[in-house]
């Protein structure tokens, strides 16, 4: 088991230092704000949104990857007709992979503009700080790289811009990570010798197919990676029924097959759960991954809010 742990730490170290991707969630439509600041406040029918979530990967494996987040955003709407509006919010996240931990604290601003009937153009930005932490107890204390590395540091400014185009049946979203941070160096020292951080992109797009007034299918994909590596590709299919319950499946590369269940438990409260099964070699070591999310909002899984207000254009939230 110790050998397996060392292998995992090596893989985790390589992935963190070379990839530095956004934490990955199976329910990326549920947590669309965590993938792009431009997705914050896309529906004027929803005044606010509060979301919590967590993910534990490869349950049973020591020092396995874990992620958690909390987000809040608030729409600032004009008094009368709505052609444009503003959204502000905050996003807090932690991602742990082996001996490496990074914590993110971002404030967000998003501007929404209807550019044509039924089409919404959104641009947003996350701005904040990133804390990198190294758990030395999991590494060789005599390794020169470990000796030279700081245990914790603060890097800033952490800037993530994003842009999103939406209508009632389609969305496309692009965000970039590490627009201003290029290495794990900052207040407190440096981790690694050296510790380069690569520019990452995060592209999502989806299509909603309406069967009737109660039943919708959403097909979405997320493509992410750096310009120097092959991307991670995930395809997600969800069936939303009567704006109350949803179930679906997802496939990520050739590594995970995923099953998703979501439901509205109260008018403004929804919960989502996902189970990922490893279909690569991890199937024989630690195949199980679990994820849960909780949302306080009149919106549910990309469906329109049931709140009714007068707009001079259609609400095109997705």
N, C-alpha and C positions, 0 to 999 in steps of 0.2 A: 504494500500500500504506500510506503514511503517513496518508492520509485515512481509510482503513479502520480503522487503529489508533486514530485520534482518535475515530472514531465508536464503536468498541468501548469505549474508556475512558469515554466519556460514558455509554453504556448501562450499563456496569459500575458507574460512580459512582452513577447514578440508582438502579439495583437495590440497591446496598449501602446507600445512605443511606435509601431509602424503604421497602425491604422487610426487609432484615436477616434473611432466613430461614435455617433450618438448611441446612447443605450437603446437597444432594440426591443420593441414590444410587439407581440403578436397582434394585439388589438390597436393597430396604429390609426384606425379611423376614430376609435373611442378617444385616444390620446393624440389627436391630430395637432394640438397646440405644442406638444412636446417635440414634434417633428419639424414644425415651422412656426415662427411668430406671426406669419401672415395669415395663419388659420385661426387666430384669436378673434372672437367676436364676429364671425361671418354672418350671423343672423341678427337683424335688428329686432326680431321678435323675442330674443332672449337678452334680458338686461344684464345678466351675469352668468358666470359658470365657475363652479368649484369642483376640482377633480383630484382624487387621490389614487395612487396605484403602487403596486409592488410586484416584483418578479423574482423567483428563485429558480435558477437553472441547474440541471444535473443534480437533483436532490440526492443526498447521501454521499456525495463526493466532498472531501475536505477542501475548504477554501474555494468553494464553487462560486460562480458569478451570481451576484445579487444586485438588483436595482430597485429604486423607490423614487417617487416624486410626489409633489403637491403643487397645484397650480390654481390661480384665481385670476379672472379677468372681468372687466366691467365695461359695458358699452356707454359711450357718451353720445346721446342721440339729439338731433335738432328737435325743436319744439313742434314743428309741423311736418311738412312733406320731407321725405327722406331720399336724398340723392347721394349723400355722403355722410360718413360719421367716423368717430374716433373710438379707439379701444385702448385701455391701459390694463396692465396686469403684472403678475409676478409668478415666477416659476423656480422651484427649489428641487434639486435632484441629487441623488447619490448613486454612484455606480462602483461596484467592487468586483475586481477580477483578480483572483489569487492574492498576491501581496500588495497589489496596487488599488488605491481608492481615489476617486476624485469626486468632489462635491461642487455643485454649481448653484449659484444664486444669481438670477437674472431679473431685471425689470424689463417690461415689454411695452412697446407702443406700436399700434397698427392703424393704418388709414385705409378706409374702405370707400370705393367710388363705383357707382353704377355707370358703366361706359356705354351701355346699350340696354334695351329692354330685356330683362332677364339675365344680364351678364354683370358680374361683380368682379372688379379688379382690386386686389388687396396687396398692400406692401407693409411689411413689419420688420421689427428689429428687436432682438434680445441684446441687452447690454448689462454686464455685471462682472463678477469675479469667479475664478475657478481655483479651488484648493486641491493640490496634489498631495497624497499621503503615501508613505511607504511603510509597510509592516516588516521591519527588519527581522523579527523573530522567525519569519518564514523563509529567510534567505541565509546564505553562508556569511557569518559575521566577519570572516577573514577575506572575503572577496574584495579586492580594491575598489570595484565599482560601488559596492554596498557601503564601504567605509567612506567614500567620497560623496555619497549622496545624502541629501537632507532628508529628514523624516517627514517633514511637512513644509509646504511653501504655498504662497498665494501668488497667482498669476493674474494680471489684469492689463488692459481692459479685455474682457471676453465678449466679442462682438459676433452675432449671428444674424445676418440679414436674410429675408425671405420674400418671395412674391408668389401670389396665388390667383388663379383665374377660375371662376366658378359660375355655373348656372344650376338650375334645379335638377339636372340629370348628369352633370359632368364636372370634374374638377381636375386641375393640374397644379402642382405645388413644387417649388424648388427653393431650398435653403442651403446655405453653406456654413460650415463650421471652421473655426480657427482662422477667421478673417483678420484677427489682430494678434493672436498668440501662436507662435511658431516653435516653441520649445517648452520643456518643463523646467522653467527657470523664472524666479521672481523673488518676492519678499520671503526670505528664509533660506535661500540657497538654490540648489539645482538637484534634480533627480536624474541619474544616468550620466554617462560620460561618452559622448554627449547625449542629449535627450531631445531629438528633433520631433516635432509634431507636424504632421502633414495636413494640408488643406483637404477637407472632405466635402462632398456634395450629398444631398439627400433629396431625391426626386420621387414624388408620389403622384399617382393619377388614378382616377376611378370613374366608373360609369354606373348610373342607376337605371334599372329596367323596371318599369311599373307594370305589374300584371293586372291589378285592379285597385280600388280605393283602399284596400287593406293589406295588400301583399306587394312587397318590393324586393328585388334582388340587387345587391350592390357588388360589383366586381372591381377590385382595386389591386394595385401593385405598388410596391415600394422598392426603389433601386437606390443603393447607397454604396459609398466607397471613396477611395482617393483616386487621383489621376494616375497613380503609380501601381495600382493593384486591380485585380478583377473585382467587380462589384458583387455585393450581396443582393439577391433578388428574391422577393417574397410576393406570392400571389394569394389574395384573400377573397373569398366568396362568402357573402352574408345574405341571409334571408330574414327580412324584417316583416313581422306580421302585426297589423293593427296598432302599430306604434307602442306595443307593449312587450313584445318578446322577439328575440332573434337568435338564430343559431347559424353556424357556418363552419368553414374549414379553411386551412391555409397550408401552403407548401413553401418552405424556405430553402432555396438551392436544392441540394440532395442531402440535407442534414436533418431537417425537422418536418414532420407532418403534424398539423395542429388542429385542435377542435375548440370551438368557441361557443359560449352560451351567454346571452345577455337578456336582462328583463328590467322593466320599469316596476319598481316595488311600491312607489308612491308617485303622485302626480309630478313631483319635481326631483325624484330620486331614482337613479338607475344604477344597476350593478352589472359588471361584466367579468366573466371568468374564462380562462383559456388553459388548455392542457396541451403541451408539446411533447411529442414522442420522438426521441432521437432515432434516425434511420441510418446513421453511419456507424462507425465502430463503437461509439459511446453507448449503443444499444445494449452492449454486453457488460457495461460498467455502471452507468448511472443514466438510464434512459428518460427519466421523468423530469419535466419542467412545469411549474405552475405559475399562474399570473392572475391577479385580481385587480379590478378597478371599481371605483365608486364615484358617481357624478351627482352633483346637486345643480340641476338645471332643468328648464322645461323642455330642452331638446333631448332626443333619444337616437343615438346611432346614425346621425346624418339626416334623420327625418325632420320635417318642419315642426316648429313649435305649434302648440294648440292655442296659444295666446292670439287673440284677434285685435288688430289695430289697422288704421287706415294709412295706407302707403300710396304714393303716386306711382310706384313701380312694384313688380312682384318681388316677394321675398325669395331670394335664390340661394338660400343656405343649403349646404350639403354636409 
